[in-house]
Each structure stands twice: as C-alpha cells, then as structure tokens.
Amino acid sequence: MPTSYKVTFWEHRYRSDRRRPWMVRWTVNGVLEFSESYLTKTQADGRKAELLVAAASHEPFDTETGLPLSELRKREEEQGSVSWYQHGRNYVEARWDGAPAKTRTTWADALASVTFELVESKAGMPDKLLVRRALYSWAFNVNRWTDEPPVEVAKALAWIARNSVDTSALADPKMVRRLLAAISVKLDGTRAAASTTLRKRRILNHVLGRAVEDGLLTANPLPSVQWQPPRTDEEVDPEYVMSPEQAAAMLEAVGRQGRRGPRLVAFFGCMYYAGMRPGEVVHLRKDRCVLPAEGWGKLNLNGNSPRVGSSWTDSGASHDPRGLKHRPEKATRPVPIPPELVKLLREHIEQYGTAPDGRLFRTFRNGMVQESGYGVVWAAARAGAFSEEERATPLAKRPYDARHAGISLWLASGVPVAECARRAGHSIAVLLRVYAKCIHGDEDHANRLITERLQRRTAPPPTPHGS
C-alpha cells in the first residue's frame, strides 16, 4: 500500500447536527484529508494524541485509509482479512533484514509478476508497465518505503491496494491458475524462460506457505493444482562454448579495445581459466592471489560482489559484497590457476596496480567494475575475434559464457567431476546438469577415444608366451 510520512493535523471541528459532533481531522501526503467523529471532545483529544504519537515516532501513514501502518495491520489481523498485495509486503518485510540484495530482487520480481493479475477487476487499471514498475521498485522494496514515490507511482499502488484480492481467494484453484499463468509469460505476452518460471514458482510457494502460517489460508493451494512445469533450460548449449584457441583469440581481442580493454584481459581470464563468476572477479583482492614466477598459482576466493542496484542494498552501494555463493559466510574456495592466468594477473598488477582496498579490477576512478562496461568490451572483442559465420551462432554471446567454457574444458580434459564442482563452487548434481557438455569442436577427440576402445575389444588375443 502507498504510505507517506507527511502528516498534518488540524483543529477539531464541531458539528452540532451530528450524533458524534467532534471531528478529528488530518491530511496525509499534503492532499488527502481524513476525519473520524467522536461523541465527546475528550475522546477526540485522545484519538488525536494517538495519531500524533505515531507521527512523532516517524511511522508511515497509509494514504488509502489515513491510518498509521501498524494500526492498519492490527485491524486487518483482527478482521482475519489481508489482501494479497498487503500479504506480499508483509512477507518481504519479515525476511528483509540480513537477506542478500540479489535475493530481495527475486522476491520483488516474483511478487510483482502476479500481483497486478490477482485483482478483483482491471477496470481503471493504470498502464501495465507502470504498475509492474511500481510494484517491483516500490511496493516490494522495503528500502524505498521511507521515500515519497512519484505521483503516478502512488496512484498505481493505490489502485492495486483497492483492487487486490483477499489472500483467502487463493484457495480457489482458478485463482492459483491465474498466478501460474502470470509467471509463465513476460510482460509482452511471450513465454518466459523455464528457469525464470520455476524460480518464481518456488518463491510464491513459500509466500503461500507463509499465508498458511499467518492463518490466512488453511493449506498451501499451489501443490494441489495440476500444472506441467516447463522443461528447464539450464544446460549449457555446446554452441555457446569456446575452445581454448577461441578463448585465447577473445582475450587477445579484448586487449585491443581502447583504454578499457587492456584492463579487462585478466578480468575475463579469471572467468575462463579459473571458472569464476563475474561478482567473484570484482571481489578479488591481491592478498587472495598466489602468483609464482613459474608454474601453477592459486586464488583463495572468499567473496562475491554482484551488482544489484543501490536501492536494494543496505549500504546504498550498487554492489553487495557477500560471502561465496551457496557457502557459509566466511568460507573460502581455493582454485588452482594455470600459468596462463598467473602471467595475466602478474602483468595486470604490474601495469595497473590495485584499488586502495586491494581489489585487482577497478574503474578509472577506483570504482567497482560494472557489467554495462565490461559487456560492451566483450561484444566488441567478439566482433573482432570471430568470423562472420561464428558470430551468427550463439558462441560466447555473453561474458558469462567464458565461465561456461572454462568449466566445460575441465570436464572434457578428464578432471574428476567432484574436483570440477569444488573449483566452480557448485554441487556435483548442479555441475552435471549444467556444465557436462563437450567444448566447441571436441567431438572428434571423443570419437577417437571411442574408436580406440572398440578396436582394442575386437583385436585378436595375444599369442601365449613360448608357443
């Protein structure tokens, strides 16, 4: 629901023609007037004092009812009726503190995808894109609740608050099917990626489970509705995966991209040779690197700094420094690195130094490396490294495909699966599901191995010694 901290109180109004003549009056957000009537002036004074205490405590007031947010929630709980919109807000607020910023965005994305569909009527609904943006960026982002939203955003949220179905309506299978249909498509009506749909379903399953805990539903309705989950698209397509020769050509091409390119050669080298995630490379510091003059080195990874957006982090910074993904907060992941990457990192440190906090990779002003910046360099390098025919394929389309290529190379080279999973920071199950693919152009090698084994089986037995 839209809220505001701009609350102004007026003097009581006395209306002798009414049964309750004493009116308590106040405005919220400067334009919305509210009033309550009482039998005596003492009662009116007491009510005004309650509201004044809430305002002095810097509590937000609901622009729909004019009530302090805590009072509104208490009334809803007593009535046993909470809208789906409000339940979603209660859910993110309860889990917000301590949650990774990236996780917060996934909650907001899942809830925004369905909330504007779970309404009593779409009559008078504002622009769909505006409503979606208002839900994602404001309604389900607790960090924005203390900000005054733009007028059009406030109106969109007010419309949602008025029209949102009661959470208990989700007990109806038809309503649940509307929810599932909403997460299966994009805003333009095209089918959403299978991984996106399944992720949103997992989140909404938890949101509905929370509704059961809160007494808003008697049972979670989601598992009871027949639904065919989409086939996952997590597997890495071999067409995306570079060979070692193609990877070397890409890194060389990166180094030719203006002022920014040379500073990113080792950045992309970490993704390919060490199988690192972009956020892990951004987080990498000099004291975590073992870089001998000769032979293999090692990176002792201890964190991840994905870019999420300043409105989602507790610090207000665009990146959210965290521990390693899917690992305890202080866990480390030692990753051996080949001489090729050792050389790139030594040269990078010698030429560009480090940021004041020891980070290896930084912008010209010591800031965090941004995806928008390194993505442009990658695209330009790809255009210069690959032939026209190769550029027409999905080969190395995104920077993240460098990580895919590196891990696929480990697997194709015969490195044990458990060791590949450890270096990549994955479970074995995820590794086999996602990365167990041949690298680009390696089919001939696999065929030779099979042929050699078949020939050994069909060869005549050796002649016994001494016969």
N, C-alpha and C positions, 0 to 999 in steps of 0.2 A: 504494500500500500504506500502511496506517496505521503511523506511526512515533511514537517518543517519545524525549525526552531524559532521562527519569527512569530511570536505570540504577543498580542496586545490586549490589555484588559480595560474595559470601560466601567463607568459608574453603573450601579444598579438602575434599572428602570422600574418604576411603579405603575402598574396598570390596574386601576380600581375596578374595571369592568370584568376582570378575570377571577376565577376561583383561586388561582395561585398568582397573586399580583406581583411578587418580587422576582424580577428577571436578572439573572447573571449573564453578562454579555462579554464576548471576546472575539478576536479575529485571529486567524491562522494564515500565515504567509501573506499578510497585508491586504487580502481581498476577500477572504472567505469568512463570513460572520456567523457566529453560533450563539445560542442562548439556551438557558434552562430556567424554568419557573419554579418558585417555592412559595409556601404558604406564609412564612414569616421572614423578616429581614435577617434574623439570627441564622436561620437555615441558609439563606442566600450568602451571608458573610462566610459561613463555614465552608460552603462549596467553593466560593471564590478563593478562600485560603488554600484549599487542597490543590486547586489548579495553579495557584501562584507558587506553591512549593515545588510542584512538578516542573514548572518553567524555570524556577531558580536552580533546580538540580540539573539543568541542561538536558531535560528529557524531550525527545521529539514528540510532536503532536500530529495526529493523523489529520490530513486535510479533508478527508471524507466526513468524519464524524466530529472533528474538533477535539477529540479526547486525547489525553496522554497515552502513548503507546502501551505502557504497562497496564493501564486501566482497561483499555480496549481488549487486550489479550485475556485479561482476567474475566471480562464479561463473556467473551466468546467461549472460554473454557467452561464457565458456569452454565452456559446455554447448550453446551455439547455440540456446537456447530462452528466449524472453522473452514473457510473457503480453501480450495486447492492452492490458490495464489498465496494466501497467508501461511498455509502449511509449508509450502516450499520455502518461504522466507524464514520461517521458524527453523526449518531443517538446516539451512546454510548457516544461520546464526549460531545454532547449537554446536556445529562442527568446525566453525571458522578458526578459532584460536589454535595456533600451532600447526595448522594444515599447510602443506606446500602451496605456493601460489598457483602452480600449474594445476593442482587438484581442484582448487577453488574455481578455476575457469571451466573445468569439465563439469562440475556441478551446475554452474550457471548455464552452460551450453545445453545440457540435458533438460533442465527445467524450463528454459526459455523456449526450447523446441516444441514443448507440448502445452504450455500454459495458455497461449493465445488460441489453442484449439479446444481447450476444456472450458468452454464458456456456455452460458445459457442461450445466448443469441449473439449473432455477429452484426446485428443491426446497429448502425452508427459507429462501427469499429474504425478507428483511425488507420492510416496506411500500415500495411502489414510489415513492411521493413522497419518502420518507425517503432511499432510495438515490439518487434523482435529485438531491436537495438535497446529500447528502454528496459526490457526485461533482463537482457544479458548484462548490460553495462551499469544498470542502476538497481533494479529490484532485487537481484540476486548477488549483488556485490556489496558486502557489508561495509567495506571501506568507503563507499560512496554515500552511505546513509546520512552522514553528517553534512553533506553538500546540498546546496539548493539545486535541484535539477532544472534544466531549461523548461520553459513554459510548455512546449509541445510534448516533452517527455513526461512532465507532470500530468498533462491531460491524458496521455496514452495510458499511464499507470492507473489513473483514476477510473478510466473506462474498464480496465481489466479488473480492478478491485470491485467494481459494481457488478460485473457480469460473470465473474469466475464461479464455477460450480462449487457446491459444497463438497468437501473431501469424501463424505459418505457416498456421493454419487458414483465413486469409482468401484463400488460393489456391483454395479451393473456391468455385465460383460460387454455391452455395446460401447460403454464409455471407455473401457480398457482397450477395446479395439481401435477407438479413435486415438488413444495415446500411442499405441503401437504403430498405427499408420503415420502419425506425425513424426516419429523418429526414423521412419524408413525412407523419407524423402527430404530433399533440400528445399530451401525457400522457393526456388524456381520450379519446383514440381518434379525434377529429375530424381532418380534413385540415389540415395546416399550410399557411401561406401559401406561394405558389410562390417568392417571393423568399427566404424563410427556408430552404426546402428546397434551393434552388440554392446559397445561401451555404454551408450545411453541407456540401454535396457538394464544393464547391471546397476547403474546409478539409480534409476527410477524404481527398481525392485527394492533397493534399500530405503528410498524415500517412502514407499508404500509400507514397508515393514515398520518404519518409524511411526506411520499413522496408526498402525495396529497397537504399538506400544503406548501411544498417546490416547487410545480409546476412541479414535475417530473411525476406525474400521474394525470389524470383528475378525477378519482374516485378510491376508495379502491376496488380492484377486489376480495378480499377474500370472502366477504359475497355473492357475485353473483355466486360463483362456488358451484354446488351441492356436498355436502360432508356429509357422515354419521359419526358423531362424535362417538368415541368409548365409550362404557359404562364405567363410572367411577369406579375405584377400591378403592375409599376412605374408604368404610365401613370397620370397624374393624371386622375381622373374629373371631367368638367366639373361634375357636381353638387356637388363639394366647393368649387368656385372662386367666390369673391366678386367682384361687380362693384365698381368704385370707390365707388359710392354705398353699397353694403352694407358695404364696408371702413370707410368714414367713420362709418357708424352703429355698427359694432362698437367702434371706438376711442372714440367718444363714450360708449358704454355701459360700456366698461372704466373710464372716469374716474368713473363713479358707484358703483363697487364698494368702499364703505367706505374705510378708511385705505390699504389696499394698492393698490387700483385706480388712483388717480391717479398713483402712482409707476411704473405699468407701461404707461401710454399710449404713451410714447415707445419703450418696450421692444418692444411689438407693432408700433409704427410702423416700427421698423428692419426687422422681419421682412417687412412689407408693402412699404414704399416702397424699401427697399434690397435686398430679397431675401436677407436674412441668415439663417443658421442660428441656432437658439437659443444654441448654445455660443459663436458669434461675437459675439452681442449681449452675453452675460455677460462676455466678454473685453474688450469695447470700453472704451477709455480716452479721456479728454478730449483728450489730446495727439494723438490719431489723427483728430480731427474738425476740419474746416474749415467754419465756420458763419458766413457773411457776413450782414450785416443785411438784404440783399435778394438775390434770385435763388437760383441753384443753389449747393449746397455740395458737400462731398466727404468720404467716410470712407476713410481709408487703413488697411484691415484688415490685421492682421499676426498674428492668432492665434485660437485656438478653445479654449474651456474647457468641454468637455462634462462632465456629471455622470455618474460611473461607479459610485462607491461607494468608501469609504475602504480596503476590504480589497484593492482591485485596483491602487491607485496606489502609487508608490514613496514618496511623501511622507506617506501616511496621510490626505490630504485627500480630500473627496468628489469634487472636480473635478480634472481632469487637464489643466492648461494645456499646449497644444501649438501647433505652427505650423498654418497653414491646411490644411484637409483636401485631400489629394491634391496638395500642393505641397511644395517644399523647405522646410526648417525655417525659414529666415529670409526666405522670400518674402512679398511684400505684394500686396494686391489693392485698388487704388483703385476706389471705387464712387461715381460722381456721385449726389447725392441731390436730389430736388426741393424747392422752397421749403416745401412742406407739412411735410416731415420736418425741415428746418432749423429751422422755427419750433417744432416739438415738442421738439427737442433743446435749443434755447436756453432755452425755458421750463422744461424739466426741470432743467437745470443751475442756472438762476437760483433755482428754488424748493427743490431738494433737494441741490444741491452734488454732490460726488463722494466716493467712498471714499478713505481715506488713500493708497491706491496709484493713485488716479486713475480707478478704474472708475466708469462713469456709473451703473450699476444695482447696487443692493445691498439687503440686508435692513435692517431697523431697527437691527440690531446690526453693520452693515458686512459681513455675510457674503455669500457668493455667492447669487444668486437661484436658487431651487430650482424644478424642474419641478412638484413637487407643489403649490407655492404659486401659481405663475402659471397652472397648469392649472385650478385652482379658480376663479380670477378670470375666465379665458376662458369657462368653462362658464356662469358666472352672467351674464356680459355677453351671451353668445349668447342666453340665455333672454330677456333684456330687449330685444335689438336686432331679433330676427326674429319674424315672425308664426308662428302655430301650424303653418301649412302648411309654412313654410320650416324650422322646427325638426324636422319629421318627415322631412326629407331629410338627406343627409349634408353639406349646405352648411356649410363652415367648422367641421367637427366637432372638429378638433384645432387647437391653436395653430400647428403646423407648416403648416397649410393657408393661413396668412397668407403664408408664403413662396411656396407654390404659386401663390396668387392674384397676387402681385406679379410673378413671372416670367412668368406667363401673360399679364398685362397688357402687359408689354414686347413680347412676341411679337405679340399681337393689335394693338398700336399700330404695327407695322411696323418696329420696331428690328431691325437685321440680326442674324441668328442668332449669328454669331461674337461680336458685342458682348454679346448676352444671355448667352451662355455665359461670357464673361470676367467679367461683373459677378456672375453667380451662382456662379462658382467651379466650373464644370463643363466637361467636354469637350463639343464640339459634338454628338457622337454621343449622349451621355447626355442632353443637353438636348432633342434632337429626340425621343428615345424617351420621355422622362418628362414634359416640360412643354409639348410642342407641342399645346396644346388651346385652344379658344376659351374666353374668360372667360364667366362666367354671364350669360346674356341678350344675348350679342353676335351671335347667329346672324342677326338681322335686318340688322345692318350688313354682314355678309359677303354676304348675299343681295343687298343693294342694289348692292354693288360688282360682283357677277357680272352682275346685270341691266343696269347701266350699260355694261359692256363688251360684252355681247351686243347691245345696242341700237346701239352705235357700229358694230359689224360689219355689221348689217343696214340701216343708213341708206343712202339713195341717195348716189352720189358727188357732190361739189360741182360746180356748173356752171363750166366753164373761164372764166377772166377775159377779158372783151371779146367773148364770144359773144353 
